[in-house]
Amino acid sequence: MDAIYNLVELAQTMVSARLGLTFLERSWGALLEWRERCRLRARLYDLSDRELRDIGITRGEVAYVAANRSKDFRSVVTPR
């Protein structure tokens, strides 16, 4: 009976450790994603208004574009 109890306890410990690692991995991924958005936002803010217009965004849209990097805004027509 002791062997079974120890096996169950070990399995529960392994599950807890795996969940802890998953949390750390997700947290690390979120941190890297946040840093990439910050870098992109800074690079876009460094562009002139004309350069931003050339790529199809305005200065007011920079934060939105940086936060939604996976979307392609080139097909969206905005009134100017």
N, C-alpha and C positions, 0 to 999 in steps of 0.2 A: 504494500500500500504506500509505503514511503517513496518508492521509486516512481509510482504514478503521480503522486502529489508533487514531487520534485520536477517531473517532466511537465506537468501542467503549469507550475510556477515559472519554469524556464520559458515555456511558450508565451506566457503572459508578459514576461519581461522583454522577450524579443519583440513582441507586438508593440509594447510601449516604446522601446528603443527605435523601432522602425517609424512609428508615428512622430517621435521627436525629430528624427532625421528628415522626414518629409516636411515637417514644419520649418526646419532650418533651411532646407533646400528651397522651399517656396519663398521664404523670407529673403534669402540671398538673391533669388531671381527677381523679386519685386524691387529690391534695392538697386540691382543692376539696371533694370528697366527704368526706374526713376532717374538714375544718373544719366542714362542715355537720353531721356526726354529733356533733362536740363541742358545737356551739351547741345542737342539739336536746337532747342529754343535760343540758346546763346548765339549759335552760329547764324540762325535766321535773323535775330535782332541785329547782328553785325552787318547784315546786307543793307544796301541802300534801298530807298523806296522804288527806284527804277529796277533794280535787280529783283526785288520781291515781285514787282509787277510782271517781270519777264517770266517768272515761274508760276505766275497766276494766283498770288495771294497778296493780301494787304497786311500792313503792320498789325492791324487789329486782329487778324486771323492767325498770327504766329503761334500763340499759346494753344489754340484749338488744334492746329495742324500738328504741332509737336506732341500733343496728348493723344492724337488719333493717327499715329504713323502708319498703321496698317491699311488705311483707306486711301484710295486714289482720288484726289480732288480735281484732277485735270479735266474730268468729264462733266463736272458741275459748273454751270455758268452762273456767275454772280453779277448782278447789275452794278455798274460803275458810274 
